[in-house]
């Protein structure tokens, strides 16, 4: 794992059909490419997350296009409907080709 | 992962974001340097890219929660929720109309989400409108917008 990422689900206990909020954070500088380096006067190259994909089991349920206008260490929160016991995988990709994955288990009785 | 660990890291994230300007968190020396900044994408162009030139009507079905006054433009919490069944909502787009790249984030939903909701934190370069555009399954677009006053430095 290239970067530290965290995923939390809320509420902790849920039943089939309940909506679960997924809170996620990834440590990433999100350089916009608009900041100049003080010594050389050149721009610091843009380095930011470009896409976030969410898989629930084998199904891709949500995907996001992200730009450098999102804050550093992006926090993203969304909902998932608990329908089956399956891993929930979040994949972050950035413009330099770094890929970070985080998997949590969703258990439904 | 437990709750405490999560809170610890998220608060660390907030602190490091606050310190970002002084280069504590990012290793500026190690960063690659280039001659030109990325191309600009103004609001009109970004909106056209999303809608393909279609009209966008204002609607109270799109709920946008953002602070009226943001002391730090680098971290502005934004929450968008569309009060329609998830089957009718295809995507939510968040735009910031005076940013270098106005198109901030696009989120595409499927019925497995259960609810058209997104919460994140965005950057605002100056005082501007935050615009939330919802793309509906029937091909139409609805939006709502909110002005956010940015007082960098915190003494405004």
Interface residues (C-beta under 8 A of the other chain):
Chain A: X4 X6 X7 X8 X19 X21 X23 X25 X27 X29 X31 X32 X33 X34 X37 X40 X42 X43 X44 X45 X46 X47 X56 X59 X60 X61 X62 X63 X64 X65 X66 X67 X68 X69 X70 X71 X72 X73 X74 X75 X76 X77 X78 X79 X80 X81 X83
Chain B: X1 X3 X5 X6 X9 X10 X13 X14 X16 X17 X20 X25 X26 X28 X31 X32 X33 X34 X35 X36 X37 X38 X74 X75 X76 X79 X96 X99 X100 X101 X102 X103 X104 X105 X106 X107 X108 X109 X110 X111 X112 X113 X114 X115 X117 X118 X119 X120 X121 X122 X123
